[in-house]
Amino acid sequence: MLLDSGQEVSALSRRPATATRPGLHLYPADLDDVQPLPALSGQLIYTAPPPRQGKTDPRMRALLRQADAVRRIVYISTSGVYGDCGGAWVDEDRPPAPLTERAHRRLDAERLLQAWARKPGRTVVILRVPGIYGPGRLPVDRLRRGLPVLDPAEAPWSNRIHAEDLARACCQALERGEGVYNLSDGQPASMSDYFLACARHLHLPAPPLLNWAEAEQQFSPALMSFYRESRRLKIDRARHDLGFTPMYPDLASGLRQSEDEQ
């Protein structure tokens, strides 16, 4: 989107793509390596995940040690930092209460960024993001394998956002805003509803449904950790401060677009 508007973009990647576009400059970089990064300055969208283990994010520490010339960082965090909210509507004033190590890692990165931004001339925008879907990000393999899902009648609230809406929000956050923002399409549903909707739109068989007791026996601990958290994200602050308006404000419209580009 930045390139489409005529801006020059530099990107760091552990595996730089061979293909390029006018205005895009790719540089190899590995946040797990002790070697210096290419010079960082201006504005930065940070999308690198933390390591898969532990409760801290050493990759964020590695980046910030070399970010003295950066003036604004947009960070894609997770709504998982809120933990289980019992299905309540959640705004950014709710204190984080992460339940999983992956959420602890994201919260550690948030706090590192907030400490970095205390120096004058620095701004951080933290986007707390739920499940991302879109072209190439639908559960096609899972549905084709016929893996079961929790019965929607027992499934907790969850949230999602289309990948294109997330990209637009990141671009908006480069221009305005400060602090923490929830992002989603504004229409919470359950994860099971999402899988069933994807099956219908992809013309695949609906997955088998399990009750809670059966799910605890058959699902992995990682999957069950998602089902043990329930919340509905409020996105009023992002609408007001960032000018964020989802192009795909519900799952039906987002799936239609995702089908077109599969």
ABEGO torsion letter per residue (X at the ends): XAAAAGBBBBBBBABBBABBBBGBBBBBBBAABABBBBBBBEBBBBABBBBABEABBAAAAAAAAAAAABABBBBBBBAAAAEBAGGBBBBAABBBBBABAAAAAAAAAAAAAAAAAABBGBBBBBBBBBBBBEBGABBAAAAAAGBBBBBAAABBBBBBBBAAAAAAAAAAAAABEBEBBBBBAGBBBBAAAAAAAAAAAAGBBBBBBBBAAAAAAABBAAAAAAAABBBBBBAAAAAAAAGBBBABABAAAAAAAAAAAX
